[in-house]
Amino acid sequence: MTKPSRKPAVKRVSAVEIDAKIDAHVDICAVRYEGIEVQMRGMNARLKRIEAIFIGSAGAIILLLAHLATK
């Protein structure tokens, strides 16, 4: 006959410890999201420059085609 298996002891964590862990996690995430926000602002500026280049290029192509069509 086999002995019944014993479950490992579960460590009880107090509400204060859980609250401290959650607060630490929130602080870490806040720092992480600040970094992400800075990166997104930089990407937004780059995308605006690329958009301006594309709009300028499209305008130039349209003017060139209009000039060639009127010859």
Number of C-alpha atoms within 10 A of each C-alpha: 3 4 5 6 6 6 6 6 6 6 6 6 8 8 9 9 10 11 11 11 12 12 12 12 11 12 12 11 12 12 11 11 12 11 11 12 12 11 11 12 11 11 12 12 11 12 12 11 12 12 12 12 12 12 12 12 12 12 12 12 12 12 12 11 11 11 10 9 8 6 5
